[in-house]
Amino acid sequence: MISSPPKQSYYCEHIADTAEGERYRLGTENPKYYVLKAKTKKDYNQTGILETHDIYREYPASLYHIPDHKVANWLNRYLTKARQAMRNNRYNQILGDTGFFSHLIIKNGKNMVDMGTNLGQKNE
């Protein structure tokens, strides 16, 4: 029996915000870099990141614009997911810095642990 090759998987992460736009790395062994630039007007005919951003492929000396109709579905999915994760991380960091999570009760098994005053004590 001949086994099929494993399905290609990708790793996508936000690298930095630059003057050119948001920079993302896609891939592990031979990564490729993409830059997202905000569109002036939201395009409701597109899905994912293509609604609000133009995608550029980064080369050592230049950026190459990828037209919306030529963007692969998997690339759109991965960049959308990576951008959403980055935005959620920033949002949660702001909430943490302002003390939003300091009053929450976290369920630890059957015990309730208050993050504020009685850390580690059992509540009944």
N, C-alpha and C positions, 0 to 999 in steps of 0.2 A: 504494500500500500504506500503510495506516495503522499507525503504530507505537504500541505500548502505552506508557503512561507508565512511567517508571522505578520499580522496586520501592522502596517506602519503606524507608529505613534509619535506624537510631537510633544515638545515641552515649550510653553510660551510664557514669558514673564515680562513685566514692565521693567525697563532699565532706568530711564530718567526722563524728566521733562526738560526739553531743550528749547532754544529759540526757534528751531525748525518745527517742533511739535513733540508729541509723546513718542518715545522710542521704545520698541519692543524687540526681544530676541526670540526667535522661533527655531527650535531644534536643539539637539544635544551634541552630536558628534561634529556636524558641519553646520553651525548655526547661521541663520540668515537674519538680517536686521530690517525692521520695518518702522516707518515713521507715520504717525497719524496726524493729520492736520484737519482742524475743524472746518466744516463747510459753512458758507455764509448763510445758507438756507437749508432747513431740514428737507430731506428727500423721502417722502412717504411711500414711494414706489419701491424702495429698497428695504432690506431686512438687516438686523444686527448692527454692526458698527458702520456699515455703509450708509445708514440713514443720516448720520451726523458727521461723518469724517471721510476724508479722502485718504487712500492708502498709497504710500510711497515705498518702494524698495530702496534700501540704502546700499550704495556701492562706496568704495573707498574715497572717491572724489566727488560724488554727486548723488542726487536722488532721482529715481525714475518713477513717474506717476503711473499707477496701474489703473486703467479705466474700470469703472464700476462693473461693466458687463464682462470683464475678463478676470475678475477676482474669483478664485476658486471658493466653493462653498465651505470647505474645511478651513481655509485661511480666515474667512469671515467669522466662522464659529470660534476658532481659537483666539483670535484677536479680541472678539467680543467678550469671551470668558475671562481673558487676562485683564482687560480693561475694567470689567465689573469687579473682579477680585481686588484690583488696586484701589478702586473707588470705595469699596466696602472697607478695606483696611484703613484708608484715610479717615473715613467717617467714624469708625470705631475708635481710632486713635484720638480724634477730637472729643468723642464722648468720654473716653477714659481720662483725658487731660482735664476735662471740666468736672470730673467727679461723678459722672452719671452711674457708673457701675459700683460705686462704693457702698450703696445701700441695698443692693440686690441680695436675695437669699438664694443660695445655690444648693441644689439637691445632690447629696453625696450618698449614694446607696439609699438607706432608709433614714439617715440622719439629715437634718436641715442645718446648714452651716451659714451663719450670718457673717458676711465679709467685714462688717464694721466692728462691733463690740466684742462678742463672745466667740471669737475665732476658734474653731475646733471643739467647742462644747456641744453636747447633745441637747437638742430641744425636744421636748415631749409635748 
